[in-house]
Amino acid sequence: MGAQTYTMAILIALAALSSFDSAPAAQSDTLRVIFYPPWNISKLPMYMARDAGIFERNGLKITWTNPSSNEKLLAALKSGEADIAVASANHIAQNNASGGPAMRLVGNSGYNYSALFADASIRSTTDLKGKKIGTGEPGSTPDQLTRLALRKLGIDPDKDVKLVPFDEGRNTDRVKSLLTGAVAAMMITAESMYDLEKSGEIKRLTRLTDHKQLKIYAGGGADYAISAALLKNRRDDAKSFMSGICEGIALGRKDRAKAMEFVAKTGRNLDAAGIEYLYKLYIIDVIPAKPFLKPEGVDLAIQMTSALIPSATTMTPQDLIDAALIPELEKEGHCSF
């Protein structure tokens, strides 16, 4: 081989290597996103961004997996099948406490909205003492949240009231028990609130407080957790994903018709007025303008996990979060819409 031919071969090889190195890594490295439960209005930003192709425009290639149950979600997290989890903070705490690959909570776009209603004869929270309070099955999330709400109101759920458990799958029956006087108070979901307003029966009740006033930010599967490995090795991709969530929040406020199509999928046989009611409630009161972490929600996740996994009692919020990611996006101008 002549010197000129040899030099040309070297130049061609170097050009090929240079071309390979400059290929965008984000398009070749797929992000595995697990989300559960699938239909909750607090997930509206994620769906809006996904349906509008925002993540792809941000340079991401994503696979989406709905594991279909809490048990399968936890199993998938523990086996390392998720780069990103859109779930509830307590699921992330359970994964980390049980030895699963470390995940870090980075943001939140809402929670399960419920309000505490009581019989009309009850005018204040102190009137609840000695009364029967409707709750979920013992140990269930609704039961834990009802107990927490009562404690925040200065009422000992084990001494000051009598808790009456109901099957979680029959919320309508639980509301009927309040209207008939079988219980004096209970937490009521947003859908049930709409039904009560529609029928006019809400006038028979006293609204005492709600999860927002009590700062009980739990449920709804709208906490965003990213694997510690991804945050360390592909932080730009993690930021691109959460930038998409920011855009999804803005789009949900701007494209009302598209957002309400999603809301319609979250409820059972919602009429047009019900869809409008839930959209306004969540856009105004629940879904934040920016998906910052809710410290109270992280604290609650640790409390809930500690009741199941003793080792979680030593867990701190710092073990679960990356509080810097959303502020980084905001500083870079990627979360201001």
Disulfide bonds with the S-S distance in Angstrom:
Cys246-Cys335 1.84
